[in-house]
Amino acid sequence: MSRIEAEATKCQLDRRNKEIEIIEKVASQINKHLDSKVIADTMLTSMDEHFDFKHSMILLVDDKKDILRVIATHGYKDKGVGATVKIGVGVIGIVAKKKKLMRMANIGTQKQYMEAIKKQIKPKSISETETDISLPGLSNAESQVAIPMLIENDLIGVFSVESEKVNIFDKSDELIIKILANQTASALQNARLYQLEQQRREELKKAHEELADLNSNLEKKVAERTDELVLLSEKLAKYFSPQVYKTIFSGEMDVKIQTQRKPLTVFFCDLQGFTELTERLEPEVLTELLTQYLTEMSKIAIKWGGTIDKFIGDAILVFFGDPETKGNKEDAVACVSMAMEMLENIEWLRNEWRERGIARSLNARMGIHSGVCTVGNFGSEDRLDYTVIGNGVNLASRLEAKSEANKILISEDTYLLIKKEIKCIKKQEISVKGMSHPINTYEVAGFLAESSFYSSKFVKEIPGLSLSFDPNEVEDNDRAVKLISEVLSRLV
């Protein structure tokens, strides 16, 4: 190899090494960042440093793929960031469309041509170019090169350089400039994807915050609405027997007109002398006493599982067997047991009312009958009443009317169901309208000793006398007899 060839080879090798060095240096600089503006500025500064490109710019394709937008410039007095060029218009636009490098030299001799080009790329209106920012450029430019920035033949943008000198660009530099332009395109694309991901995260974060706020408000509204519904249901519950309320709100019972015939035990109770009492007492006092009486009776009815049908003044209608039943016998025993506890409670109320100055004694009459009745929702399409009707209800009412004060009068049908648990005394027959035969009646006397409900304890209280007696707890019978004798001697 001759000396001249050797020097040429050395020069060529030095150039390649320098090119590789430039590529590595510029690539390392632009790949440090994920900000498009910083990457573009770094690229333009590096190109000036290594190739003496004093006036340059980078334009990126917008999302609609119809225009290029300037994102960075170098060396221009009016920076022009944001200016746009339509793809296919002017040198830059044609490079973008064809994806081919374009070089222009001796532009000064083609002034007229350049003026036409500038008129084409100069924004005419906001509606045409979407911006009023002028595209930067040298008024006395003599040379220009525009290089497409590609990733696998997909256009990312255009790198454009201008110079006041003629033929400043070395054709041998084109390859390295293309490589750097494509490296920049890759970095810009990564930055764009990163920015999109960050934007997506911010949008998701904002959406999550809005959703959390919405859920919080929704939970608050649901809680408020739930409290309102609970309050409303508590109010509605006062208009229904607990069993009826439960079956309606659990969905077991449809709120529509529907009835059925089934065996029930029906209870009627009325207060003697109450009408006369209403004429003597102030309305406020009467309301208070009646409320106390009905409240105590309702507690007992609910305790024994009775369905409170209605209150008619001081009268009470309760039935057993619907909507819940424990069996015909068990329902009848529960009904009579309820009635006996009510009588005991009325005695306590009577004494309390005397202490409040109500001298006239109040006595209760009670009637009970077991038989097949019609029960369910009666009424119109707009208003329903859950109640019981039939001859069985009429008979229970008739038994209550025939009962003595503070006594429980039951029909033979009820007696046959409870006779193994409750002691009864046969009373006279009664005639009931609508029934062709007389009705045998029985008066409740208390639980039989062998009954599971029987208690040997005896508790009674009247004004001036309180008696509690349980034979199972008496340890000294003689002393007990002596105490009772002393009380009797004082009463005589």
Secondary structure, DSSP 8 states (H G I E B T S, - for coil): --HHHHHHHHHHHHHHHHHHHHHHHHHHHHTT---HHHHHHHHHHHHHHHH---EEEEEEE-TTSSEEEEEEEES-SS--TT-EEETTSHHHHHHHHHT--EEEE-GGGGHHHHHHHHHHHS---HHHHS--------TT--EEEEEEEEETTEEEEEEEEEESSTT-S-GGGHHHHHHHHHHHHHHHHHHHHHHHHHHHHHHHHHHHHHHHHHHHHHHHHHHHHHHHHHHHHHHHHTTS-HHHHHHHHTTSS-SSSEEEEEEEEEEEEEEETHHHHHHHS-HHHHHHHHHHHHHHHHHHHHHTT-EEEEEETTEEEEEESSSS-S-HHHHHHHHHHHHHHHHHHHHHHHHHHHHTT--S--EEEEEEEEEEEEEEEEE-SS-EEEEEESHHHHHHHHHHHHS-TTEEEEEHHHHHHHTTTEEEEEEEEE--TT-SS-EEEEEEEEE-TTSTT----EEEEETTEEEEE-TTT-S-HHHHHHHHHHHHHHH-
